[in-house]
Amino acid sequence: MAKLMNIGFGNMVNTDKIVSIISSDSAPAKRMISRGKEQEILIDATQGRRTKSVIFTENNKIILSALQPETLAGRFNGNASEGDYDTKE
């Protein structure tokens, strides 16, 4: 059975499909976000907040999250609680 991970604001991702989680600060990450918009493979799950993490999936989707990569990695590994929301911009 697929395990879903909360990536913020009630949005979920299937953990079996995640390839990587990176910070959105680097120039290569920003280029990938731009290309994702152009190719219509980008899913924005930030609810209008600042993007802090970029999640890449094995089916070539790019998902944006307003949570820190460390928070998402903790959730992926089962180490974080559901109350770990980072709502500051």
Secondary structure, 3 states (H helix, E strand, C coil): CCCEEEEECCEEEEHHHEEEEEECCCHHHHHHHHHHHHHCCEEECCCCCCCCEEEEECCCCEEEECCCHHHHHHHHCCCCCCCCCCCCC
